[in-house]
Amino acid sequence: MIYLIGLGAGGAQELSENALQALRRAQRVFLTEPDHPSARALLLAGVAFEPCPASPEQLVESLLHAPERTCALAMPGHPLIANPLVEAILRAAAERGLPVRLVPSRSFIEPVLESVRLPAIEGLQVLDARRLPHLSFEPTIPLLWFGIETPERLQAVQQQLLRFYPPEFEVFLVHAPGDDALTEIRRIPLSELRRMPSDAITYLLVPACPRREQVYEGFEGLVRVVAALRAPDGCPWDREQTHASLKPHLLEEAYETLEAIDSGDPAELREELGDLLLQVLMHSQMASETGAFDIEGVIQYLTEKLISRHPHVFGDAHAETAEQVLKNWDKTKRAQKGRDSVLEGVPRAMPALARAQEISKRAARVGFEWDSIHGVLEKLREEETELRQAIESGDSERIESEIGDLLFTVVNIARHAKVDAEDALRTMVDRFTRRFQWMEAEAARQNRPLESLSAEEWEELWQRAKESAGS
């Protein structure tokens, strides 16, 4: 029989009766930390013990192959809390079919909470400083750190906490909890933590920090803000949103970002890119709440996709021109998504003009193309003639069809001229709006209703607007 015995946090009063009886029954006792205050409990109880072998592997072998019928490993606190040896022993014993009995005393957790009288009403996060920086935690729930026996570990904990808590936030450094003769409690601002002494029996208790007091920095801070908005006690409007309800907002933010790009104002573009990013984070947060995916999954999927679709950068492929890159991209994308057509995957929800240009680009990449822009201009004349004939016929369906053909041909002209058709039309509409509003203002200044103007007066105003309102 192998006993895994907890000695409690420190003083003799921490040693449970069951643990004491198990220690007395054991024929051989190993002690993980002979210098720990809990070792005094063994001395007071008259229990003989020996230090553990130098390496964990030697200890496991000593326990599994001990000639004694009962062998014990005694350790501070509770056997299952902050004792990494226990996992290896349980696994090895299970593999060999050897019986193991866990005999607990209190861990350091309860004495620490008792020493500062902190009720852990909403839970407690117990964290090993040795695992930094690969740890995450929720600041609105108290934290209890162990493994801070060196100045370097304590400094690492402080640096991690300062990413979430303000420097003046008060924390508790508790030395030797559970041993009334040795217990010492320091209540200090987080900014002073690195200057405090610590050892193997020192623990750090960080109380819960309200959201309004937390620090939110960088991308991780933004993710936490969005999660807080969606939390049960967050913002009622944000909590009500769904993927479907946010669709109009996503489209609106995309258009506002385009306007910011056109404005040439870096500050405006920065703001609108942030608003657009918020839409991505909101959708990712909602998905994480159902277990579908989270923002980390979105980022990782995008990273892998970019690498796989740029073999000329991350692999052995070659692409000397942007056109070759786009052809390779389409080919790789079709293979990855199992698409038979180069035109699959162009969203029908795109604005018609932008969708037409994307369809045209994809068809051209595989060879469906005019030799030069002059061929497209000839096609434009042909489509114009067919539209005139359709108008003369009075057939509305035919007219609609020919207008579509004409527009698609214009899109192909834009593509050949390396002009974005959607941008060109949007710029033209902005230009027309400025000029027309100038005409409205000028007519109002002259106290002349627009409806009263003749064709010649309209033309005169239009020419003046072109000069005054700019291009």
N, C-alpha and C positions, 0 to 999 in steps of 0.2 A: 504494500500500500504506500502510495506517495501522498503526503499531505502538502498542500499549498496553503500556508497560514499567514493571515494578516495580523500584524502586531498593533495596529492602530496608528494614530497620527503622531504620538510622541510619549506622553506620560503613561505611567502604569495603569491609570484609570481607563485608558483607551483600549487596553487589551481585554478582549471579550473572554467570558468564562469558557466558552467552547474552544477558543483558541488556546487558552492555558491548558485545558485538559488534553488537547491534541498534542501539544508540545511535550507534555509529560509522558504521553504514550509512545512518542516517537523514540526509536532507538538511536537515531542519528539526526542531528539538526544542522542544516546549513543556514547561514544568515547572509542576506544580500548586502546589507550595509551595516557593518559592525560599529561605525561611528555615529549612526543615527540615534537620536534620543530614545527611540522605541526599544533599542537594545538593552537599555537599563531594566525594562520590564522583565526580560529573560533572566538577568542577573538577580533581580529581586525575587523571582520565582524559583531560583535555584536550577534553572535549565542550562545544561552545558550545550555549547554550540561551537561551530567552526566556520571560518570565512569560506565563501564560495571559491571554487577553482578560478583560475585567472581568466579563462575564456568562457563564453556562454556555451560553446560546444562541449567543453570539458564538464561543465556543470550538468548539462543534460545527460551526458553519458554516466556521470557519477550517480545521479538519481535513478536512472533506468537500470544500472547494473550493481547497485549497492547490495552487499551481502546481507545487510540487515533486513528483517521482515518489514519494518516500517521505517520510512525515511521522510524527513520533512524539509521543506524550504520555507524559511520564515522571512518576511519582508515587511517594510513599513506600510501602514495604511491597510487598504483592502487589496487582496490578491489580483482582482480584475481591473484595478484602476491605476494607470501610470506605471505598470510593471511589465515591461516588454518581454521579460524572460518567460512569463507564464504562457504566452501563446505557443512558443516553441515547445515547452514541456508538454502542454496538453496535446499538441499535434503528434509529437513523438510517442507519447504514452498510448494514444489511440491507435496508432499504427502497429504497436506491439501488443495491444490488448492488455495493458497494465491498468489497474484501477487507480483513480486519482480522486481525492476528496478536497474540496475547497472549504476552508474554515476561515470565515471573515472576521475582522474587527472593522471599526470605522475607518474610512479613508480620510484624507486631509480635507475633503470637500466640506463636510459638516463643520469641523472646527473652524475653518476659515470663515464660513458664513456666520457662525455663532460669534466669532471674535469681533466682527464689525456690525453684527445684528442686521444683516441684510436678508430680507425674505426673498427667495427666488420664486416669486409667484408665477411668473410667465416662463419659467425654465432657466436653465443655466448652461452656458457653453464652456466646456472644459477643454483647454488647448495646450498642446505640447510645443514649447518654444523651439525645440530642436527641429520642428518640421517647417519652420519659416524658410523661405517666403511662400511655401506651397500650402497656404491655409486661407480659408475664407470664413467670415463670421458676420453676424447680424448685430450691429451696434445697439439696437433697441432692446436687446436681451443681455443680461450681465455675462461677463467673461471671467473665467478663472484660469490663469496661466500657471503652469508648472514647468520645470526644466530650465529655470532662469538662474542657474548656479554660477554663471560667469558674467563679467561685465559686458562681454561681447553679445551674449544672449539677451541680456536686459536692454542693451542699446538697440538690438534688432527688433525687440518687441515694441520699444518706444517708437521707432521709426515707422513700424507698421501701423500702430495706433494713431499716430499723428496724421495719417491719411484720412482718418474718419472722425477723430475727436479733436476739439479745440485744445490748444496748449494749456489753457487754464483749467481744463476738466480735471476734477479730483479723483484720484485712484488710491487704493489701499495696498500697501506692501506689508505682508504678514509673515513674520518669522516664527518658526516653531509652533504652529497652531496645535492645540491639544495638550501642550505641556505648560501648565500654569507658571512654572518656575522660569520658563525661558521665553514664553510668548511675548512678542514685541510687534506693535502695530504702528505703521507710519501712514498718515493721511497727507498726500502731497499732490501738487499739480502735476499733470502729465509731463510738462516741460522739464521738471526736475528729476524725472525717473532715472535717467542714465547715471546720475551722480550718487545714487543710493547703493548701499552694500547689499549683497545677496549671496546666498549659498544654496546647497542642495535642499534645505528645509525652509526656503523662502518662496512665497507664493504671491502672485499679483491678482488682486480682485478689481475688476473694472465694472462699476455700476452701469446700469442701462442708461443710454444717452438718448434723450428725446430727439426726434427728427429735426426739430427747429434749431437745435444746438449743434448738429453734426456738421462735419466738413464734407463738401461735395466738390471734388476736383477731378479733372480729366474725364476720359471716356467712362471709366468705371464709376465715377461719381454721377455722371449723367444717367447711366443705367440704373443706379440706385434711386435716383430721383423719379424716374419713370415707374419703377417698381413701387415706390411709395405712393405715387398718385393712384395706382391701381389697387393698392392694399385695401382691406376691409374698412380701415379708418382713413382712407385717402380722400381723393376728390370725387364727389358724386358724379360729375359729368364724365370724368375719365373712366370711372368704374362702369358706366353704362355703355361705353363704346364697344363695338364689335368690328370684325374685319370689314363687314359690309357697310356699316355706318361711317367708317373712316374713308371710304372710297372717294367721295367728293373732296374731302380735305387733302387727300394725297394728290389728286389732280390739280387742285387749286395751288398747293405749295409748289408743284412742279412748274406750273405756268409762272408763278411769282419768281421762281428761281431763274427762269428764262428771261423775264423782264430785268432782273438784277444783272444778268450777264450783258444784256443789251445796253444797260445804263452805263456800264463801265465803272461803277462805283464799288470799290472793294469792300467797304463797310456794309453796303446793302447786300452784296453777294454773300458775305460772311453770315449775315443774319438769316438770309433765305436758305442757305445751305443747312443751317442749324434747324430751321423749321422743317425742312425736308427730311433731315436725319431723325427728327422726332417721330415722324410717321413710321420710319423703319423700326425704331425702338418700340413704339406702341404696338405694332403688329407682332414683333418678336416677343414682347412681354405677354401679350394675350395668348400667344401660342405656348409659351412656357408654362402658363397657368393650367393648361390642359395636358402638358407633358409631350406636346408635339415636337417642339424645338425651342431653342432660346437664341439670344443674340450671338453667343459663342458659336453655336451651330451654324448660324447664317454666315459668320465671318470665316469659319473653317471651310465650309462648302465653297464659298467664293474663292478662298485662297487656293484650294485644290483645283478648282475649275480654271483659274487664271494660269496656273502652272501647266495643266494638261493642254490648254489651248494655245500655249506659247512655246511649242517645242523648239523653236528657233532661238529662244532665250534660255530655256531650262533643259533642253535636250540636244539631240544631234541634228535636227532639221535645219534647213537654211531658207531664209527669206530676205531678199535684198531690197524689195520694194513694199510699200504699203498695200499695193494690190495683191501681191503674193501672200502677205499676211492675212488679208481678208479671205482669200480663197482657201487657205489652209484652215482658218477659223471655221468657215462654213462647213468644210469637209469633216473636220473633227467634231463639230457640234452635231451634224447629222448622224455621224456614227455613234456618238455617245447617247443621243436621244432616240436612236432607231427610226429616224425620219426618212421617208422615201423621196420626198420632194424638197427642193431647195427653198420653196416658198412656204413650207410649214413653219409655224412658230411666230409668224408676224401677227401681233395681236390685232384682232378686229376692232378692239376698242380704241385704237390709235386714231387721231384725227385723219380724215380721209386723205388729205394732201400728203401728210407725212407717211402714211401707210403706202400710198401709191409710189412714193419715191423709194421706199425700202424694197417694195416688190420689184420695182424696176432695177434697182441695184443688184438684187440677188439673181434676177434673170440674166442680166448683163455679164455677171461673173462667170457664168457657165457657157457664154457664147451667144446668147440671144441679144444681138446688139447691132446697131448701124455702124458703118465704117467710120463715119465722121458726123459732126453736128449738122452738116449740110443735108445729109439724108433725113435727119429728124425735121429740119425746117421744111423740106419738101413734103414730108408727111403732114406737117401742120397745115400747109396749103390744101392738101387733099382732104383733111378732116374739116377744114373751114368750108370747102365746097359742099361736102356731104351734109354739113349742118345747115347751110343755106337751103339745100334741097329739102331737107326734113322740115324746115320752118315753112317753106312754100307748100308742103304737103298738108300741113296742119295736124299731122299725127303726133300727139303729145309723147307717146312712148318712144317713138323714133327720135323725136327732138331730144328727149332726156338721154337716150343712148348716145347720140352724136355729141352732145355736150360733154358727156363722160369721156368719150374718145378724145375730144379736143383737149380737155383738161389733162388727161393722161399723157398726151403728146407734149404738152407744155412742161409737164413734170420731167419728161425725158430730155427736153431741151435744157432745163435747169441742171439736170444731172451731168449732161455733157459739158455744160459751161462751169461745172464744179460750184454750183450755187445750190444752197438748200432751199427747196421750193417753199417749205413751211415758213422759214425765216423771211424769205423774199416777200411772201404775201403778207405776213404779219407786219413787216416794216412798211409795206405799201399802205396797209390799212391805217397804221399810225400816222403816216404822212398825209393821207387823205383826211383823217380826222382833224389834224392840226389845221390844215388849210380850210376845211369846211367850217370849223369853229371860228377861224379868223373872219371868214365871210359873214357868219352870223353876227359876230361882234361889230363888224364894219357896217352891216345893214342896220343894226340896232342903233349905232351911233348916228346914222343918217335918218333914223326914224322911218325906215322903209321896210315893210314886211317882206320877207323872202318870197312869199307867195305872189307878190305883186310884180316881181322882176320879170323882164322879158328875157328871151334867150340870149340876146346880145348883151344885156346887163349881167346875166349870169356869167357869160364868158369873160366879160371885162373884170368882174370880181374875182373870178377864178385865176386869171393871169396875175392880178395884183396879189392874190393870196400866195401864189407860187413864189413871187418875189419877196413878200413880207414874212411868210410863215416858214420859209426855208425848205430844204429838201428832206 
